[in-house]
Amino acid sequence: MDFKGRTAIVTGAGKGIGRHTAVLLAQRGAHVIALSRSQADLDALSAEIGSGGIVVDLSDAAATRRAAKDALPADLLVNCAGINILEPFLEMKDESFDLVQAVNVRSAAIVSQVFARDLIAKGKSGAIVNVSSISSFLGFRDHAAYCASKGAMDGLGRVMANELGPHGIRVNAVNPGITLTDLGRVAWSDPVKAGPMMARTPVGRFAETADVAEVILFLLSDAAAMVHGISMPVDGGFLVN
């Protein structure tokens, strides 16, 4: 997986899976344009890998479109930005639902549209990876807005694959299970909470950010030239139970 001479846009690159993906891409030759809502995170990433950075609130459609245009030209795109608001379905607020959809789905649609239009206008090929979740397939309690957003992201990705494939733009998704980002380690440090989830995971551990980032890079790479339109669980077998 050699990305020399290629530019990759990574949304949500300030932390977690997005940050690890950006670092791996840079280590393997890509120039990374990182999108994040945190200038401090972008500065830290730039100091480590020499990435470009754009601060943007991805819940703002107009600002997202401007940031996507400013990030061009690029060959690769990783839509990794995402948020979650935990609320029981019967107590879910309209504004919570709208915000989660705006960041998790609409921003991916906007950035992908800007990215793909530019590639098509130039007659160039490319690849997009959407970072979804096993929440696309399962109905976790208190995750109504989040599960809906990830199901929508996978549906969006299938349409993108259908329409962009003829232009030489591959589109795939990764669907991580529990992943030990900094926040994830805190959230799943309680054995009482983590135990049942771990017991359902055949490989016997939760994912590290590197586990997911490596799959993202594979799907972006030429080694995955015939992989198109899939939603790939990265969950240690959680879904087989």
Backbone bond lengths (Angstrom), bond angles and torsions (degrees), N, CA, C in turn:
res aa  C-N    CA-C-N  psi(-1)  N-CA   C-N-CA  omega(-1)  CA-C   N-CA-C  phi
1 M - - - 1.460 - - 1.526 109.59 -
2 D 1.306 114.63 86.81 1.457 122.26 -178.50 1.519 108.17 -107.56
3 F 1.331 116.76 120.98 1.468 120.95 -176.55 1.528 112.05 -113.24
4 K 1.331 116.34 24.27 1.460 119.39 179.34 1.526 110.10 -60.27
5 G 1.329 115.40 136.93 1.450 121.17 178.26 1.516 114.19 82.64
6 R 1.320 117.57 2.58 1.455 120.93 -179.07 1.530 110.65 -112.41
7 T 1.311 114.29 149.79 1.458 120.92 176.84 1.524 108.47 -112.60
8 A 1.323 115.63 134.05 1.464 121.55 -178.56 1.516 110.35 -122.31
9 I 1.308 116.24 129.30 1.457 122.25 171.06 1.527 107.63 -91.39
10 V 1.329 116.65 131.59 1.466 121.11 177.27 1.525 108.05 -128.55
11 T 1.324 117.02 115.47 1.463 119.66 174.88 1.529 108.77 -86.83
12 G 1.317 115.43 154.18 1.460 118.61 -176.57 1.511 112.22 63.72
13 A 1.332 116.40 33.42 1.469 120.94 -172.64 1.520 113.22 -84.25
14 G 1.304 117.72 -1.15 1.459 119.50 -176.24 1.508 114.11 -74.48
15 K 1.329 116.71 -28.59 1.458 119.70 -173.66 1.535 110.16 -145.64
16 G 1.323 115.22 166.59 1.450 122.37 166.98 1.511 115.00 60.57
17 I 1.331 114.52 -138.53 1.461 121.05 -177.16 1.516 111.07 -60.63
18 G 1.321 117.55 -40.87 1.460 120.95 -179.67 1.511 112.33 -61.36
19 R 1.315 116.71 -42.12 1.461 119.98 179.87 1.527 110.55 -66.71
20 H 1.321 117.22 -45.21 1.465 119.83 -179.70 1.524 110.70 -62.85
21 T 1.321 116.43 -38.33 1.466 120.29 177.59 1.520 110.80 -62.83
22 A 1.334 116.24 -44.44 1.466 120.26 178.80 1.517 111.42 -60.58
23 V 1.327 117.01 -42.56 1.465 120.90 -179.37 1.530 110.70 -64.52
24 L 1.326 117.55 -45.15 1.462 120.39 179.95 1.530 111.44 -63.86
25 L 1.322 116.16 -42.02 1.469 119.27 178.08 1.521 110.82 -59.04
26 A 1.323 116.45 -44.44 1.462 119.96 179.85 1.525 111.24 -65.41
27 Q 1.333 116.53 -40.84 1.468 120.26 179.23 1.523 111.80 -62.00
28 R 1.336 116.19 -27.10 1.461 120.42 -178.06 1.527 112.27 -103.87
29 G 1.329 115.39 21.20 1.449 119.68 165.60 1.505 117.75 107.15
30 A 1.319 118.67 -10.77 1.469 120.37 -176.55 1.519 111.21 -79.30
31 H 1.317 114.92 151.64 1.461 120.60 165.96 1.522 106.68 -92.68
32 V 1.321 116.46 126.81 1.462 122.00 -173.86 1.524 110.71 -105.39
33 I 1.321 115.65 132.37 1.461 122.84 168.56 1.520 106.26 -107.95
34 A 1.316 116.25 112.54 1.455 122.50 -174.38 1.527 110.55 -98.30
35 L 1.328 115.73 134.01 1.457 121.70 173.90 1.519 108.32 -112.32
36 S 1.332 116.27 131.18 1.453 121.42 -179.48 1.520 108.44 -157.64
37 R 1.314 116.15 158.58 1.470 119.53 175.89 1.519 111.32 -85.14
38 S 1.333 118.40 -5.93 1.462 122.51 -175.42 1.519 111.29 -113.40
39 Q 1.329 116.66 115.94 1.459 120.31 176.50 1.522 111.00 -64.28
40 A 1.326 116.76 -37.63 1.462 119.85 -179.31 1.528 110.75 -62.10
41 D 1.326 117.16 -41.29 1.459 120.28 178.25 1.523 111.35 -65.09
42 L 1.324 116.26 -40.37 1.468 120.07 178.62 1.520 111.17 -65.41
43 D 1.325 116.66 -39.34 1.464 120.31 179.16 1.530 110.81 -64.28
44 A 1.333 116.00 -41.77 1.473 119.76 179.80 1.523 110.66 -65.89
45 L 1.319 117.07 -40.63 1.460 120.40 178.89 1.521 110.76 -66.35
46 S 1.324 116.92 -42.19 1.466 120.93 179.38 1.527 111.17 -62.04
47 A 1.328 116.33 -39.36 1.462 120.08 179.21 1.524 111.21 -64.07
48 E 1.326 116.09 -29.76 1.470 120.18 -178.11 1.520 112.97 -84.66
49 I 1.346 117.38 -41.27 1.471 118.89 -171.41 1.527 113.88 -125.81
50 G 1.329 118.06 0.10 1.458 119.79 179.40 1.513 114.11 72.89
51 S 1.308 116.98 26.48 1.468 121.49 -178.70 1.513 111.73 -75.00
52 G 1.334 115.78 156.13 1.439 121.18 165.97 1.511 108.51 -83.14
53 G 1.322 117.06 158.71 1.458 119.11 -176.93 1.514 112.68 -143.80
54 I 1.319 116.03 143.71 1.456 122.46 177.07 1.522 108.16 -133.04
55 V 1.308 116.73 121.74 1.461 121.51 176.01 1.522 108.81 -81.98
56 V 1.331 116.44 129.15 1.462 119.43 -178.33 1.517 109.60 -155.56
57 D 1.318 115.37 142.19 1.463 122.73 170.36 1.520 107.03 -92.18
58 L 1.322 116.71 105.55 1.461 120.64 -173.52 1.526 113.20 -73.81
59 S 1.313 117.60 -4.65 1.463 119.38 172.75 1.518 111.52 -79.90
60 D 1.329 117.05 -10.76 1.465 123.95 178.90 1.532 107.57 -98.67
61 A 1.319 116.49 109.83 1.469 120.74 -173.89 1.519 112.09 -61.27
62 A 1.337 117.04 -45.82 1.466 120.17 -177.63 1.524 110.89 -64.91
63 A 1.336 116.64 -41.98 1.467 120.26 179.27 1.523 110.76 -66.17
64 T 1.317 116.64 -36.39 1.459 120.87 178.14 1.520 110.93 -63.81
65 R 1.316 116.57 -42.96 1.465 119.91 179.72 1.530 110.91 -64.98
66 R 1.320 117.17 -40.23 1.470 120.33 177.85 1.523 110.79 -63.60
67 A 1.330 116.38 -44.18 1.464 120.27 -179.07 1.527 110.98 -63.95
68 A 1.324 116.53 -40.31 1.466 120.05 179.06 1.525 110.65 -62.28
69 K 1.317 116.84 -42.21 1.463 119.97 178.41 1.520 111.25 -65.88
70 D 1.336 116.55 -38.58 1.462 120.37 179.61 1.529 112.05 -67.30
71 A 1.345 116.68 -24.62 1.465 120.74 -178.42 1.521 112.81 -78.94
72 L 1.305 117.69 -14.93 1.466 122.19 -177.61 1.525 111.51 -74.61
73 P 1.340 117.01 158.53 1.475 128.86 -0.66 1.526 111.36 -82.30
74 A 1.318 115.85 154.44 1.458 121.02 179.25 1.523 109.62 -150.13
75 D 1.329 114.58 158.74 1.464 121.93 -179.39 1.522 112.72 -106.50
76 L 1.328 115.46 -25.04 1.456 121.94 -172.82 1.522 109.56 -134.41
77 L 1.326 116.02 149.88 1.469 120.61 -179.48 1.523 109.25 -140.33
78 V 1.333 115.53 132.18 1.460 122.17 172.41 1.519 108.06 -120.94
79 N 1.327 116.49 114.18 1.462 121.80 176.65 1.523 108.12 -91.21
80 C 1.341 115.91 94.81 1.463 120.27 -173.44 1.521 112.75 -113.51
81 A 1.313 118.49 -12.31 1.462 120.26 -176.61 1.526 110.34 -63.55
82 G 1.312 115.35 138.08 1.458 118.52 178.73 1.515 111.50 -166.08
83 I 1.328 115.38 150.30 1.458 121.19 175.65 1.524 108.46 -133.04
84 N 1.324 115.26 167.01 1.462 120.93 176.47 1.521 108.35 -142.13
85 I 1.299 116.64 139.75 1.463 122.66 172.48 1.522 106.58 -124.96
86 L 1.316 116.34 112.39 1.459 121.44 -175.29 1.531 110.35 -81.87
87 E 1.307 116.10 115.02 1.458 122.26 176.65 1.530 109.16 -147.67
88 P 1.336 118.51 137.19 1.469 119.08 171.52 1.524 109.54 -58.79
89 F 1.325 116.22 146.75 1.462 119.86 -176.91 1.526 112.50 -53.06
90 L 1.307 117.49 -43.10 1.465 120.22 -176.48 1.525 113.13 -70.39
91 E 1.331 116.41 -13.84 1.464 120.87 178.89 1.531 112.53 -113.04
92 M 1.327 116.80 5.03 1.462 120.26 -177.21 1.520 111.39 -63.63
93 K 1.322 115.69 131.17 1.465 121.86 -178.68 1.523 110.23 -88.99
94 D 1.323 116.18 146.65 1.455 121.14 178.37 1.521 110.92 -56.52
95 E 1.333 116.08 -44.24 1.461 119.41 -176.56 1.528 111.72 -67.80
96 S 1.327 117.23 -31.74 1.465 120.32 176.30 1.525 110.15 -65.38
97 F 1.320 115.63 -47.76 1.465 119.78 179.88 1.519 110.78 -59.57
98 D 1.329 116.81 -46.88 1.463 120.93 -177.48 1.522 111.75 -63.26
99 L 1.336 117.27 -40.78 1.463 120.30 -178.63 1.518 111.45 -66.34
100 V 1.321 117.36 -43.50 1.467 120.60 179.84 1.526 111.06 -63.52
101 Q 1.328 116.56 -41.67 1.474 118.69 178.52 1.533 110.61 -66.11
102 A 1.328 116.42 -39.41 1.464 120.10 -177.74 1.528 111.62 -61.70
103 V 1.322 116.36 -45.28 1.464 119.92 -177.45 1.529 111.15 -77.51
104 N 1.324 116.86 -45.66 1.462 120.16 -170.91 1.523 114.16 -80.05
105 V 1.341 116.69 -30.97 1.463 119.56 -174.94 1.528 112.02 -115.18
106 R 1.326 115.79 -55.66 1.463 118.02 -173.35 1.524 111.95 -63.16
107 S 1.330 117.36 -39.68 1.470 118.10 -179.89 1.523 110.85 -64.36
108 A 1.344 117.27 -37.77 1.466 119.92 177.27 1.516 110.86 -63.82
109 A 1.336 116.77 -39.00 1.462 120.13 178.41 1.520 111.03 -64.47
110 I 1.328 116.27 -43.94 1.464 120.26 -177.61 1.528 111.22 -65.93
111 V 1.334 116.71 -50.12 1.466 119.86 -177.75 1.530 110.07 -63.18
112 S 1.327 117.00 -40.63 1.465 120.35 178.80 1.515 111.52 -64.55
113 Q 1.315 116.85 -39.17 1.466 120.67 -179.95 1.525 111.00 -64.06
114 V 1.326 116.20 -45.84 1.466 120.69 179.03 1.526 110.31 -63.35
115 F 1.314 116.11 -45.69 1.472 122.49 -179.75 1.524 110.61 -61.14
116 A 1.335 117.10 -48.41 1.472 120.55 -175.86 1.519 111.62 -69.08
117 R 1.313 117.79 -39.72 1.466 120.24 178.31 1.523 110.69 -58.01
118 D 1.327 116.22 -41.52 1.464 120.03 -178.61 1.524 110.79 -66.54
119 L 1.338 117.19 -43.62 1.466 119.87 178.53 1.526 111.13 -62.28
120 I 1.315 116.43 -44.74 1.469 120.24 -177.95 1.520 110.61 -63.86
121 A 1.330 116.72 -41.02 1.462 120.37 179.58 1.523 111.53 -61.97
122 K 1.342 116.29 -30.01 1.463 121.17 -178.86 1.530 112.39 -95.32
123 G 1.323 116.84 -2.38 1.463 120.00 -178.95 1.508 113.60 67.71
124 K 1.335 116.79 31.52 1.458 121.10 -177.32 1.527 110.71 -109.04
125 S 1.317 116.27 154.80 1.453 121.90 175.20 1.527 109.67 -92.48
126 G 1.333 116.03 169.56 1.452 120.06 180.00 1.509 110.99 -171.78
127 A 1.319 115.67 -174.80 1.459 120.56 -179.92 1.521 109.93 -146.38
128 I 1.325 114.89 143.81 1.460 123.11 178.02 1.523 108.33 -125.81
129 V 1.327 116.50 136.35 1.464 121.13 170.87 1.524 108.13 -125.19
130 N 1.329 115.67 123.34 1.459 122.23 174.32 1.525 108.89 -94.05
131 V 1.316 116.68 130.62 1.462 120.42 177.65 1.520 107.85 -92.87
132 S 1.325 114.37 101.98 1.450 122.11 -178.06 1.533 108.92 -98.95
133 S 1.318 117.90 -136.59 1.458 121.28 -176.26 1.523 108.99 -169.17
134 I 1.332 116.51 157.30 1.458 117.90 170.25 1.523 111.04 -65.79
135 S 1.336 116.00 -10.98 1.471 120.04 173.56 1.522 111.42 -65.08
136 S 1.312 117.50 -12.99 1.463 121.07 172.71 1.518 111.05 -67.91
137 F 1.341 116.55 -27.43 1.461 121.85 -174.10 1.525 113.64 -103.47
138 L 1.345 116.50 -20.81 1.455 121.64 -172.69 1.524 110.92 -123.68
139 G 1.322 115.99 155.58 1.462 120.58 -179.83 1.514 111.85 -106.34
140 F 1.333 116.97 81.58 1.460 120.87 -179.33 1.527 110.76 -71.92
141 R 1.303 116.61 136.80 1.454 120.86 178.06 1.523 110.86 -56.71
142 D 1.307 116.02 142.96 1.479 124.25 177.25 1.530 113.19 68.62
143 H 1.327 117.09 9.12 1.468 121.61 -177.20 1.531 112.29 -115.54
144 A 1.317 117.95 29.95 1.468 119.30 -173.11 1.527 111.75 -57.99
145 A 1.328 117.55 -50.64 1.463 120.46 -178.20 1.521 110.74 -64.16
146 Y 1.326 116.53 -41.18 1.460 120.89 -177.61 1.527 111.49 -68.52
147 C 1.335 116.73 -47.59 1.465 119.92 178.86 1.524 110.81 -60.14
148 A 1.333 116.30 -41.16 1.464 119.74 178.19 1.517 111.05 -61.98
149 S 1.335 116.60 -39.70 1.468 119.99 -178.13 1.519 111.72 -67.88
150 K 1.325 117.19 -38.10 1.458 119.62 -177.99 1.530 111.29 -76.24
151 G 1.321 117.05 -34.02 1.458 118.98 172.12 1.514 110.90 -62.79
152 A 1.340 115.85 -40.86 1.461 120.43 177.71 1.522 111.45 -65.72
153 M 1.329 116.91 -38.13 1.466 120.12 179.31 1.523 110.45 -63.01
154 D 1.329 117.51 -42.02 1.460 119.50 179.04 1.525 111.44 -67.20
155 G 1.331 116.54 -38.86 1.463 119.48 176.16 1.520 111.70 -63.55
156 L 1.325 115.85 -43.07 1.461 121.19 176.35 1.526 110.58 -58.93
157 G 1.327 116.20 -43.98 1.458 120.35 -178.42 1.516 112.97 -62.31
158 R 1.325 116.57 -36.19 1.470 118.97 178.83 1.532 111.22 -67.12
159 V 1.327 116.90 -39.30 1.464 119.57 176.29 1.521 110.46 -66.08
160 M 1.341 116.82 -43.18 1.457 120.32 177.79 1.521 110.82 -59.22
161 A 1.336 116.72 -42.66 1.466 120.13 179.53 1.519 110.89 -61.80
162 N 1.313 116.16 -41.97 1.462 120.95 -179.35 1.522 111.66 -63.56
163 E 1.324 116.39 -42.72 1.469 120.51 -173.73 1.523 113.31 -88.18
164 L 1.341 117.07 -30.12 1.474 119.25 -175.49 1.522 112.94 -93.47
165 G 1.338 117.05 -20.96 1.461 119.87 179.00 1.517 114.02 -53.66
166 P 1.332 118.57 -45.11 1.471 119.05 178.97 1.524 113.95 -61.68
167 H 1.332 116.67 -17.51 1.472 120.46 177.65 1.534 111.93 -94.11
168 G 1.323 117.00 6.79 1.457 119.78 178.67 1.517 113.60 82.31
169 I 1.327 117.27 19.44 1.464 121.23 179.27 1.525 108.10 -111.35
170 R 1.326 116.28 111.89 1.456 120.51 178.56 1.524 110.50 -83.38
171 V 1.328 116.33 144.40 1.462 121.81 -179.74 1.525 109.05 -134.29
172 N 1.317 116.21 125.24 1.458 122.16 177.33 1.524 109.98 -140.78
173 A 1.324 115.19 169.20 1.461 120.66 176.61 1.518 109.62 -130.41
174 V 1.315 115.87 149.86 1.463 121.89 165.22 1.528 107.25 -109.89
175 N 1.320 115.14 143.28 1.461 120.89 -177.30 1.531 109.10 -124.98
176 P 1.334 116.47 84.29 1.464 119.15 -177.97 1.528 112.29 -68.66
177 G 1.331 114.02 150.48 1.447 120.48 165.27 1.516 108.53 -86.54
178 I 1.314 116.59 -152.19 1.476 119.83 178.08 1.518 108.79 -59.60
179 T 1.323 115.74 126.12 1.459 121.59 -175.98 1.524 109.03 -126.24
180 L 1.322 116.31 132.47 1.458 121.37 -172.61 1.521 111.54 -86.05
181 T 1.329 114.92 67.62 1.452 120.55 164.21 1.530 107.45 -69.01
182 D 1.320 116.82 177.84 1.470 118.87 177.69 1.528 110.63 -57.79
183 L 1.329 116.10 -44.77 1.458 119.97 178.30 1.524 110.86 -68.71
184 G 1.323 116.35 -37.35 1.455 120.43 -179.66 1.517 112.47 -63.26
185 R 1.336 116.83 -37.67 1.462 119.30 179.15 1.520 111.23 -62.94
186 V 1.325 115.76 -38.48 1.467 119.71 177.40 1.519 110.44 -68.39
187 A 1.324 115.73 -45.67 1.461 120.34 -175.42 1.521 112.54 -65.01
188 W 1.340 117.33 -30.93 1.464 120.77 -174.57 1.520 112.30 -114.05
189 S 1.323 117.00 25.70 1.461 121.03 178.89 1.522 112.32 -82.61
190 D 1.320 116.96 -16.90 1.465 121.69 -179.54 1.536 109.41 -81.83
191 P 1.325 118.17 113.84 1.478 120.41 -178.14 1.528 113.14 -58.53
192 V 1.327 117.40 -31.70 1.460 120.15 179.29 1.527 110.50 -64.26
193 K 1.327 116.08 -40.89 1.468 120.80 178.68 1.527 111.00 -75.88
194 A 1.322 116.06 -43.79 1.464 120.33 -173.35 1.524 112.65 -76.84
195 G 1.336 117.26 -28.05 1.454 121.01 -172.79 1.521 115.27 -53.60
196 P 1.331 118.49 -51.96 1.467 118.72 -179.39 1.518 113.31 -62.79
197 M 1.329 116.98 -35.18 1.465 120.31 179.20 1.520 110.45 -70.46
198 M 1.340 116.14 -40.62 1.461 119.81 177.81 1.527 110.66 -64.98
199 A 1.329 116.57 -38.62 1.458 120.56 -178.67 1.522 111.81 -64.49
200 R 1.336 116.53 -25.32 1.466 120.56 179.81 1.532 111.78 -88.90
201 T 1.317 117.82 -1.75 1.463 122.40 -176.04 1.525 109.52 -103.37
202 P 1.325 119.03 104.65 1.468 121.54 -172.46 1.523 115.08 -57.05
203 V 1.317 118.51 -33.37 1.468 118.44 -178.24 1.517 112.27 -75.98
204 G 1.329 117.52 -9.17 1.450 120.75 171.76 1.507 116.96 82.38
205 R 1.317 117.28 14.24 1.460 119.87 175.88 1.522 109.64 -154.83
206 F 1.321 115.88 164.43 1.454 120.94 173.07 1.529 109.14 -87.55
207 A 1.319 115.98 163.27 1.466 120.65 -178.33 1.530 111.54 -74.47
208 E 1.295 115.47 145.58 1.466 122.51 166.46 1.527 107.77 -92.51
209 T 1.311 116.41 159.83 1.468 119.39 179.59 1.526 110.97 -59.68
210 A 1.330 117.52 -31.96 1.472 120.38 178.79 1.515 111.61 -64.51
211 D 1.332 117.50 -35.44 1.464 120.68 179.91 1.524 110.58 -59.82
212 V 1.313 116.30 -40.69 1.461 120.82 -178.89 1.522 110.55 -77.52
213 A 1.328 116.82 -42.76 1.465 120.58 -177.78 1.522 111.82 -60.63
214 E 1.336 117.18 -38.34 1.470 119.74 179.61 1.527 111.31 -63.74
215 V 1.327 117.36 -37.85 1.470 120.25 178.00 1.529 109.83 -68.11
216 I 1.317 116.87 -40.21 1.470 120.44 176.83 1.520 110.27 -57.79
217 L 1.338 116.60 -46.42 1.462 119.24 -179.24 1.526 111.61 -64.32
218 F 1.325 117.00 -37.95 1.464 118.70 176.45 1.522 110.55 -59.72
219 L 1.323 117.25 -46.42 1.468 120.40 -177.98 1.524 111.97 -66.79
220 L 1.315 117.82 -27.37 1.465 121.05 175.89 1.525 111.98 -77.08
221 S 1.317 116.50 -22.47 1.462 120.48 -168.20 1.519 112.28 -84.04
222 D 1.323 114.99 165.15 1.462 121.54 176.78 1.524 112.00 -66.08
223 A 1.342 117.20 -19.28 1.466 120.03 177.20 1.525 111.39 -64.51
224 A 1.334 116.45 -20.55 1.469 121.51 179.77 1.527 111.23 -103.83
225 A 1.308 116.95 32.39 1.469 121.45 -173.50 1.523 113.73 -58.32
226 M 1.337 117.42 -28.27 1.462 119.89 179.94 1.526 112.80 -107.66
227 V 1.333 116.34 16.00 1.464 121.11 175.61 1.523 107.47 -101.52
228 H 1.329 115.58 116.69 1.461 119.66 -170.18 1.525 109.69 -153.68
229 G 1.317 115.93 128.57 1.455 120.84 173.77 1.515 115.17 81.94
230 I 1.328 117.76 19.00 1.463 119.34 -176.81 1.533 111.83 -101.12
231 S 1.328 114.93 159.67 1.465 122.87 169.03 1.523 106.06 -118.04
232 M 1.321 116.38 107.00 1.471 122.06 -170.62 1.524 111.43 -100.68
233 P 1.343 117.76 110.40 1.468 118.90 175.07 1.526 111.19 -63.99
234 V 1.319 115.62 138.57 1.465 122.40 172.89 1.527 104.60 -126.86
235 D 1.331 114.75 76.84 1.461 120.21 -165.39 1.520 114.62 -135.80
236 G 1.330 117.35 10.36 1.447 120.02 -179.79 1.510 114.80 64.38
237 G 1.330 116.32 20.95 1.458 120.80 178.44 1.510 114.48 90.94
238 F 1.327 117.79 10.30 1.471 121.62 -177.85 1.524 112.27 -53.72
239 L 1.338 116.26 -38.61 1.460 119.77 -174.62 1.528 113.74 -76.02
240 V 1.326 117.83 -11.07 1.474 117.94 -179.44 1.525 111.47 -79.37
241 N 1.335 117.15 -14.46 1.466 120.71 -179.70 1.522 111.31 -94.99
